[in-house]
Amino acid sequence: MNRLWLPVLLCSVYFIPRSHAGPFLEPSSLWPIGFALVSMAFFVVAGWWLFHLDPDARLMALSRLGFGSIGGVLAVYFLYGIGPGLATKLFGASVGMGIGVVQVAGFFKDSELLPLWVTILAYTLSVGLVEEGSKAFAARPECFHPVQVRAAMGFFAGIGFGLSEAILYSYRNYAGSSDWTIYLVRFVLCVGSHGVMSAVAVLSLPEDWWDFDRIWVSVLRLLPIALLHGTYDALLVRNHGGWAIAVDIATFVALPLILWWQQEHQGEV
């Protein structure tokens, strides 16, 4: 997996000088859809190459991209929308308690009056853990072996999620107000970051991740990548862009290291 150092180059997109020439796109523009298609084509080919996928695995990767773009996003909205009481009735007390913690953290995450470490913790619980758990769920990692294929499916589920998020943010936040550089960052760096983080999340899950009676094992396993995700978001919100990109680079570097360790541990290298 020595090819996986290449995605670190994606982080250079963040350092493109920002312009202030005014809005790049009109609110009704279809260009974000075109950007998403180009981004998808790039990351599909890159993912096939980076993970050395055979033809059958490539088809599975495309299905996971679809699950990530639809199922992953729906899972996030489900986790944000379901109340702790209903979650307790449906999935048990531990899940209900977790949903309550996520919603409380979401209440505090955007407050500028709190210390940075509190913002990082809030983003870790309300964004990092929710999104990485949802993307890993969309990847259905129990279906795939060897380890490299599991990581690839996580990567593609994350790419699908990142593309959906990029389109959503384009129309909700950027169109009519932002210059062209934000689209480049969102459709290149952010999509790639979602893919890498999702691959790490899948590699972090235990074999029985789907067992609700042991949900806390999965949560604890996901906390490191959720912390990286939450730290990245919190640093951006607090205008510490340089530190945020350092966290992103650390995440890109972590994937081949974790993958190598698991392959060696399972005798696949």
C-alpha beads as a LAMMPS data file, in Angstrom:
LAMMPS data file: protein, C-alpha beads

269 atoms
268 bonds

1 atom types
1 bond types

-500.0 500.0 xlo xhi
-500.0 500.0 ylo yhi
-500.0 500.0 zlo zhi

Masses

1 110.0

Atoms # bond

1 1 1 0.000 0.000 0.000
2 1 1 2.922 2.347 -0.588
3 1 1 0.764 4.206 -3.118
4 1 1 -1.389 5.651 -0.358
5 1 1 1.060 8.449 0.375
6 1 1 -0.174 10.127 -2.797
7 1 1 -3.461 11.400 -1.306
8 1 1 -1.408 13.612 0.989
9 1 1 -0.880 15.781 -2.092
10 1 1 -4.604 16.567 -2.037
11 1 1 -3.982 18.682 1.022
12 1 1 -2.066 21.167 -1.135
13 1 1 -5.439 22.323 -2.464
14 1 1 -6.040 24.037 0.860
15 1 1 -3.091 26.367 0.312
16 1 1 -4.373 27.807 -2.959
17 1 1 -4.612 31.585 -2.427
18 1 1 -8.173 32.623 -1.715
19 1 1 -9.685 35.215 -4.023
20 1 1 -12.376 37.702 -3.138
21 1 1 -13.795 38.384 -6.570
22 1 1 -17.371 37.740 -5.528
23 1 1 -19.749 34.811 -5.990
24 1 1 -18.525 32.153 -8.409
25 1 1 -21.907 30.523 -9.076
26 1 1 -25.536 31.534 -9.032
27 1 1 -27.818 29.736 -6.552
28 1 1 -29.578 27.883 -9.381
29 1 1 -26.387 26.815 -11.197
30 1 1 -25.957 23.159 -12.142
31 1 1 -22.172 23.368 -11.998
32 1 1 -21.941 21.702 -8.539
33 1 1 -23.458 18.565 -10.084
34 1 1 -20.782 18.660 -12.774
35 1 1 -18.068 19.171 -10.159
36 1 1 -19.399 16.140 -8.271
37 1 1 -19.289 13.957 -11.399
38 1 1 -15.705 14.974 -12.174
39 1 1 -14.692 14.426 -8.555
40 1 1 -16.395 11.037 -8.512
41 1 1 -14.610 9.925 -11.682
42 1 1 -11.254 10.977 -10.257
43 1 1 -11.688 9.268 -6.891
44 1 1 -13.154 6.091 -8.377
45 1 1 -10.146 5.592 -10.630
46 1 1 -7.751 6.660 -7.867
47 1 1 -9.368 4.274 -5.384
48 1 1 -9.231 1.337 -7.795
49 1 1 -5.545 2.018 -8.328
50 1 1 -4.570 2.813 -4.741
51 1 1 -6.160 -0.338 -3.318
52 1 1 -5.191 -2.666 -6.220
53 1 1 -8.802 -3.794 -6.699
54 1 1 -9.690 -6.593 -9.096
55 1 1 -12.751 -6.279 -11.412
56 1 1 -15.171 -7.862 -8.915
57 1 1 -13.979 -5.649 -6.084
58 1 1 -14.283 -2.603 -8.344
59 1 1 -17.975 -3.330 -8.853
60 1 1 -18.462 -3.746 -5.104
61 1 1 -16.663 -0.438 -4.606
62 1 1 -19.165 1.326 -6.858
63 1 1 -22.032 -0.122 -4.837
64 1 1 -20.439 1.131 -1.629
65 1 1 -20.073 4.572 -3.173
66 1 1 -23.825 4.526 -3.748
67 1 1 -24.549 3.298 -0.224
68 1 1 -22.316 6.001 1.195
69 1 1 -23.935 8.800 -0.773
70 1 1 -27.464 7.737 0.169
71 1 1 -27.390 5.417 3.164
72 1 1 -24.605 7.234 4.972
73 1 1 -26.293 10.617 4.657
74 1 1 -29.670 9.198 5.716
75 1 1 -28.036 7.533 8.729
76 1 1 -26.581 10.882 9.821
77 1 1 -29.953 12.607 9.622
78 1 1 -31.544 9.683 11.431
79 1 1 -29.061 9.912 14.289
80 1 1 -29.518 13.670 14.523
81 1 1 -33.304 13.454 14.362
82 1 1 -34.223 10.510 16.544
83 1 1 -34.865 11.330 20.187
84 1 1 -33.108 9.510 23.055
85 1 1 -36.429 8.105 24.258
86 1 1 -37.356 6.556 20.922
87 1 1 -33.786 5.290 20.441
88 1 1 -33.985 3.570 23.836
89 1 1 -37.237 1.829 22.887
90 1 1 -35.927 0.716 19.505
91 1 1 -32.302 -0.151 20.246
92 1 1 -31.842 -0.245 24.016
93 1 1 -30.718 2.046 26.809
94 1 1 -27.073 2.282 25.716
95 1 1 -27.991 3.565 22.258
96 1 1 -30.529 5.986 23.719
97 1 1 -27.910 7.346 26.092
98 1 1 -25.469 7.776 23.228
99 1 1 -28.021 9.681 21.147
100 1 1 -28.621 11.984 24.101
101 1 1 -24.886 12.687 24.419
102 1 1 -24.635 13.430 20.684
103 1 1 -27.508 15.902 20.813
104 1 1 -26.139 17.702 23.881
105 1 1 -22.729 17.964 22.229
106 1 1 -24.356 19.375 19.091
107 1 1 -25.880 22.130 21.175
108 1 1 -22.451 23.291 22.378
109 1 1 -20.285 22.753 19.306
110 1 1 -20.785 26.149 17.660
111 1 1 -20.423 28.314 20.746
112 1 1 -17.443 30.684 20.435
113 1 1 -17.458 31.358 24.177
114 1 1 -16.202 27.907 25.109
115 1 1 -12.530 26.837 25.227
116 1 1 -11.127 25.206 22.107
117 1 1 -10.841 21.804 23.776
118 1 1 -14.569 21.850 24.568
119 1 1 -15.348 22.685 20.936
120 1 1 -13.121 19.806 19.805
121 1 1 -14.887 17.425 22.191
122 1 1 -18.311 18.617 21.045
123 1 1 -17.423 18.201 17.367
124 1 1 -15.907 14.779 18.049
125 1 1 -19.115 13.501 19.634
126 1 1 -21.714 15.277 17.528
127 1 1 -20.020 15.218 14.100
128 1 1 -16.974 12.955 14.020
129 1 1 -18.528 9.962 15.750
130 1 1 -21.860 10.277 13.967
131 1 1 -20.446 10.689 10.472
132 1 1 -17.697 8.077 10.773
133 1 1 -20.137 5.585 12.270
134 1 1 -22.644 6.254 9.497
135 1 1 -20.065 5.892 6.726
136 1 1 -18.693 2.697 8.233
137 1 1 -22.246 1.345 8.469
138 1 1 -22.800 2.197 4.797
139 1 1 -19.648 0.277 3.888
140 1 1 -20.960 -2.933 5.575
141 1 1 -17.429 -4.045 6.512
142 1 1 -18.454 -7.511 7.716
143 1 1 -18.949 -8.518 4.085
144 1 1 -15.415 -7.922 2.914
145 1 1 -12.102 -9.706 3.274
146 1 1 -9.156 -9.358 3.093
147 1 1 -8.315 -6.257 5.103
148 1 1 -7.347 -4.232 2.049
149 1 1 -10.777 -4.782 0.499
150 1 1 -12.502 -3.716 3.732
151 1 1 -10.467 -0.511 3.726
152 1 1 -11.328 0.087 0.071
153 1 1 -15.050 -0.302 0.696
154 1 1 -14.804 2.152 3.570
155 1 1 -12.951 4.554 1.306
156 1 1 -15.626 4.405 -1.374
157 1 1 -18.477 4.774 1.117
158 1 1 -16.714 7.879 2.404
159 1 1 -16.270 9.252 -1.113
160 1 1 -19.992 8.851 -1.746
161 1 1 -20.795 10.604 1.514
162 1 1 -18.340 13.407 0.760
163 1 1 -19.818 13.988 -2.697
164 1 1 -23.354 14.242 -1.308
165 1 1 -22.159 16.628 1.383
166 1 1 -20.282 18.728 -1.190
167 1 1 -23.403 19.146 -3.316
168 1 1 -25.493 19.992 -0.254
169 1 1 -23.036 22.590 1.000
170 1 1 -22.680 24.075 -2.480
171 1 1 -26.352 24.935 -2.735
172 1 1 -26.970 25.641 0.935
173 1 1 -23.871 27.662 1.820
174 1 1 -21.704 28.622 -1.149
175 1 1 -23.793 29.418 -4.240
176 1 1 -24.325 33.146 -4.614
177 1 1 -21.757 34.089 -1.969
178 1 1 -18.419 32.199 -2.277
179 1 1 -15.562 32.297 -4.776
180 1 1 -14.272 29.365 -6.814
181 1 1 -11.640 28.170 -4.351
182 1 1 -14.173 26.884 -1.818
183 1 1 -15.582 24.533 -4.465
184 1 1 -12.106 23.178 -5.192
185 1 1 -11.482 22.548 -1.498
186 1 1 -14.905 20.971 -0.965
187 1 1 -14.920 18.705 -4.039
188 1 1 -11.259 17.649 -3.813
189 1 1 -9.783 17.867 -0.327
190 1 1 -12.974 17.335 1.677
191 1 1 -14.174 14.429 -0.474
192 1 1 -10.776 12.761 -0.225
193 1 1 -10.681 13.321 3.526
194 1 1 -14.070 11.670 3.952
195 1 1 -12.831 8.661 2.015
196 1 1 -9.652 8.250 4.043
197 1 1 -11.404 8.777 7.391
198 1 1 -14.082 6.270 6.450
199 1 1 -11.463 3.682 5.506
200 1 1 -9.810 4.144 8.898
201 1 1 -13.216 3.865 10.593
202 1 1 -13.958 0.545 8.887
203 1 1 -10.539 -0.817 9.853
204 1 1 -11.199 0.274 13.438
205 1 1 -14.458 -1.630 13.891
206 1 1 -14.581 -4.997 15.670
207 1 1 -15.902 -8.051 13.863
208 1 1 -19.210 -7.909 15.776
209 1 1 -19.728 -4.167 15.261
210 1 1 -23.372 -4.746 14.323
211 1 1 -24.249 -6.218 17.764
212 1 1 -26.202 -3.517 19.655
213 1 1 -25.447 -5.252 22.944
214 1 1 -21.779 -4.396 22.363
215 1 1 -22.281 -0.990 20.763
216 1 1 -19.870 0.670 23.178
217 1 1 -17.013 -1.479 21.871
218 1 1 -17.603 -0.057 18.402
219 1 1 -17.907 3.469 19.793
220 1 1 -14.587 3.179 21.619
221 1 1 -12.908 1.787 18.509
222 1 1 -14.222 4.709 16.444
223 1 1 -13.215 7.415 18.915
224 1 1 -9.656 7.986 17.566
225 1 1 -10.791 8.705 13.997
226 1 1 -13.812 10.612 15.339
227 1 1 -11.393 12.742 17.371
228 1 1 -9.316 13.523 14.282
229 1 1 -12.485 14.411 12.386
230 1 1 -13.827 16.556 15.215
231 1 1 -10.492 18.291 15.750
232 1 1 -10.257 19.150 12.051
233 1 1 -13.755 20.661 12.019
234 1 1 -13.277 22.532 15.304
235 1 1 -9.978 24.049 14.169
236 1 1 -11.568 25.257 10.934
237 1 1 -14.496 26.793 12.815
238 1 1 -12.070 28.584 15.132
239 1 1 -10.037 29.848 12.138
240 1 1 -6.962 27.696 12.775
241 1 1 -6.680 26.568 9.161
242 1 1 -2.992 25.649 9.283
243 1 1 -3.462 23.333 12.256
244 1 1 -6.557 21.850 10.639
245 1 1 -4.645 20.884 7.526
246 1 1 -1.923 19.338 9.714
247 1 1 -4.602 17.124 11.280
248 1 1 -5.830 16.212 7.808
249 1 1 -2.336 15.230 6.695
250 1 1 -1.945 13.113 9.842
251 1 1 -5.168 11.312 8.906
252 1 1 -3.936 10.590 5.389
253 1 1 -0.669 9.232 6.775
254 1 1 -2.467 7.098 9.374
255 1 1 -4.385 5.015 6.811
256 1 1 -1.457 3.155 5.182
257 1 1 0.132 2.636 8.597
258 1 1 -3.027 1.096 10.088
259 1 1 -3.621 -0.959 6.966
260 1 1 -0.056 -2.288 7.000
261 1 1 -0.295 -3.173 10.692
262 1 1 -3.570 -5.061 10.257
263 1 1 -2.321 -6.901 7.181
264 1 1 0.806 -7.973 9.047
265 1 1 -1.222 -8.965 12.101
266 1 1 -3.491 -11.173 9.968
267 1 1 -0.664 -12.569 7.889
268 1 1 -1.677 -10.839 4.653
269 1 1 1.734 -9.275 3.969

Bonds

1 1 1 2
2 1 2 3
3 1 3 4
4 1 4 5
5 1 5 6
6 1 6 7
7 1 7 8
8 1 8 9
9 1 9 10
10 1 10 11
11 1 11 12
12 1 12 13
13 1 13 14
14 1 14 15
15 1 15 16
16 1 16 17
17 1 17 18
18 1 18 19
19 1 19 20
20 1 20 21
21 1 21 22
22 1 22 23
23 1 23 24
24 1 24 25
25 1 25 26
26 1 26 27
27 1 27 28
28 1 28 29
29 1 29 30
30 1 30 31
31 1 31 32
32 1 32 33
33 1 33 34
34 1 34 35
35 1 35 36
36 1 36 37
37 1 37 38
38 1 38 39
39 1 39 40
40 1 40 41
41 1 41 42
42 1 42 43
43 1 43 44
44 1 44 45
45 1 45 46
46 1 46 47
47 1 47 48
48 1 48 49
49 1 49 50
50 1 50 51
51 1 51 52
52 1 52 53
53 1 53 54
54 1 54 55
55 1 55 56
56 1 56 57
57 1 57 58
58 1 58 59
59 1 59 60
60 1 60 61
61 1 61 62
62 1 62 63
63 1 63 64
64 1 64 65
65 1 65 66
66 1 66 67
67 1 67 68
68 1 68 69
69 1 69 70
70 1 70 71
71 1 71 72
72 1 72 73
73 1 73 74
74 1 74 75
75 1 75 76
76 1 76 77
77 1 77 78
78 1 78 79
79 1 79 80
80 1 80 81
81 1 81 82
82 1 82 83
83 1 83 84
84 1 84 85
85 1 85 86
86 1 86 87
87 1 87 88
88 1 88 89
89 1 89 90
90 1 90 91
91 1 91 92
92 1 92 93
93 1 93 94
94 1 94 95
95 1 95 96
96 1 96 97
97 1 97 98
98 1 98 99
99 1 99 100
100 1 100 101
101 1 101 102
102 1 102 103
103 1 103 104
104 1 104 105
105 1 105 106
106 1 106 107
107 1 107 108
108 1 108 109
109 1 109 110
110 1 110 111
111 1 111 112
112 1 112 113
113 1 113 114
114 1 114 115
115 1 115 116
116 1 116 117
117 1 117 118
118 1 118 119
119 1 119 120
120 1 120 121
121 1 121 122
122 1 122 123
123 1 123 124
124 1 124 125
125 1 125 126
126 1 126 127
127 1 127 128
128 1 128 129
129 1 129 130
130 1 130 131
131 1 131 132
132 1 132 133
133 1 133 134
134 1 134 135
135 1 135 136
136 1 136 137
137 1 137 138
138 1 138 139
139 1 139 140
140 1 140 141
141 1 141 142
142 1 142 143
143 1 143 144
144 1 144 145
145 1 145 146
146 1 146 147
147 1 147 148
148 1 148 149
149 1 149 150
150 1 150 151
151 1 151 152
152 1 152 153
153 1 153 154
154 1 154 155
155 1 155 156
156 1 156 157
157 1 157 158
158 1 158 159
159 1 159 160
160 1 160 161
161 1 161 162
162 1 162 163
163 1 163 164
164 1 164 165
165 1 165 166
166 1 166 167
167 1 167 168
168 1 168 169
169 1 169 170
170 1 170 171
171 1 171 172
172 1 172 173
173 1 173 174
174 1 174 175
175 1 175 176
176 1 176 177
177 1 177 178
178 1 178 179
179 1 179 180
180 1 180 181
181 1 181 182
182 1 182 183
183 1 183 184
184 1 184 185
185 1 185 186
186 1 186 187
187 1 187 188
188 1 188 189
189 1 189 190
190 1 190 191
191 1 191 192
192 1 192 193
193 1 193 194
194 1 194 195
195 1 195 196
196 1 196 197
197 1 197 198
198 1 198 199
199 1 199 200
200 1 200 201
201 1 201 202
202 1 202 203
203 1 203 204
204 1 204 205
205 1 205 206
206 1 206 207
207 1 207 208
208 1 208 209
209 1 209 210
210 1 210 211
211 1 211 212
212 1 212 213
213 1 213 214
214 1 214 215
215 1 215 216
216 1 216 217
217 1 217 218
218 1 218 219
219 1 219 220
220 1 220 221
221 1 221 222
222 1 222 223
223 1 223 224
224 1 224 225
225 1 225 226
226 1 226 227
227 1 227 228
228 1 228 229
229 1 229 230
230 1 230 231
231 1 231 232
232 1 232 233
233 1 233 234
234 1 234 235
235 1 235 236
236 1 236 237
237 1 237 238
238 1 238 239
239 1 239 240
240 1 240 241
241 1 241 242
242 1 242 243
243 1 243 244
244 1 244 245
245 1 245 246
246 1 246 247
247 1 247 248
248 1 248 249
249 1 249 250
250 1 250 251
251 1 251 252
252 1 252 253
253 1 253 254
254 1 254 255
255 1 255 256
256 1 256 257
257 1 257 258
258 1 258 259
259 1 259 260
260 1 260 261
261 1 261 262
262 1 262 263
263 1 263 264
264 1 264 265
265 1 265 266
266 1 266 267
267 1 267 268
268 1 268 269
